[in-house]
Amino acid sequence: MMKKIEIDGKAVAFKASAAIPRIYRIKFQRDIYKDLSVLEKSIGDGDPEKSSLDLFSLEMFENIAYVMAKHADPSIPDNPEDWLDEFNTFSIYQVLPKLIELWGMNIRTDVEAKKNFMQQTVK
């Protein structure tokens, strides 16, 4: 699944697929499922005053965003720092919920495909 999200006035493509957990694990030696869960809880209702985001959470967000952007557009730089340098600033509170939504749509599509496959196999 692909989605374009506006960041710093630019439409940036992000892609979620079954390859993302593997790419993320290889690149950052972390589990994207756990990290997204932590970020989703930390961001709360999207109010910066009520969130519990710390610098490590911000780095996780940047890494997840980078992997999904690189997956959508292989021409972007080969490291998150160079990619982030392309932007002035952007808000985690605006972008993260959209990435979580994209990941959720990918998961639902994957679950439905497996469910349909299992139903066809049983018949």
N, C-alpha and C positions, 0 to 999 in steps of 0.2 A: 504494500500500500504506500502511496506517495501523497504528500501534502506540501503545499507551499505556505510558508509563514513569513510575514513581513518582519524583517529585522533591520533597524536603522535605515528604513526607507527602501530596502531591497527585498525582493521576493526570493526567499531561500527555500530550495527543495529539500525535503527530508523523506527518507524511506524507511519503513519498518518491514522486516521480513523474518523468516526463520533463521536467517544467517546472522542477524544482529547479536544475539546472545554470544555466539561463537566469536565474532569479530571483536566484540567488547572484551570478552574474556582473554583473548589472545593479546589485544593491544594494551589492556590495563590490568590484567590479572584479577578481575573483579567479576561479581555476578550481577548482571544488569537487573534481574528480577528483584534482588534484595535492595539494590541501590535505588531503583525507581520507587519501591515501597517506602524506603526511608525518606526520599524526597517528597513523595506525595503527602506523607504524614507531616513533614517539617514545614511545608508551605501552607498547611492549614487551609483556610478559606481564601487564600490569596491576598490577605491583608499583611503588608510588611511589618506592621506593628505587633501582630499576633503570631508571626511565624517564628520557628525556632531554627532557621537556617544559619549555618556557620560557614566558615571558609572551606571546610572539607566538603560540605554539601554543595557549595557553589562549584567546586572543582568537579564533583561527580556530575552535576548538571552540564557543565561545559563539555565534559568527556562524552556523555550520552548524546548531546546535541551534535557534537563533532562527528561521532560514529554514524549517526543517522544521516547527517548531511553528506559525508564522504560516501556513504552507501548509495545515496541518490545521485551524486555527482563526483565521479572519480577524479575529475580534474582539479578539485580543491586541494590545497596544500596537504602534505603528508604528516603534519603534526598539528595538534589543536592550537598551539600558540600562534602559528602563522595564519591559520584560519581566523582566529579571533581578532588578529590584527587588521582584518578587512573591515571591521566595524568600529564605530566610535564607542557606543555603549548600547546595551539592550537589557531589558528587565527580565529576570528569571520569572517574575510573577506573571508576565504576559506570555512568555514562550513555553515554559515548562508545562502548564496545563494543556496546551495544544499538542505537545509531544506525548504526554500521557494519554491524551485522547487518541492520537494516531496509533500508539502502541496498543491501546485497548481495542481499537478496530481491527488491528492485525491479529490479536489473540482471539477475538470473537470469530473472525473469518477462519482461522486455523482450527478452532474447536468445531465449528459447523462442518468444515470439510472432513474432519476425522469422524464426526458423528454420522455424516452421510455415507462415508466409505464403509463404516462398520455396519450400518443398516443394509447396504447393498451386499456386503460380504455374507451376512447372516441369511439372506433370502435364498 
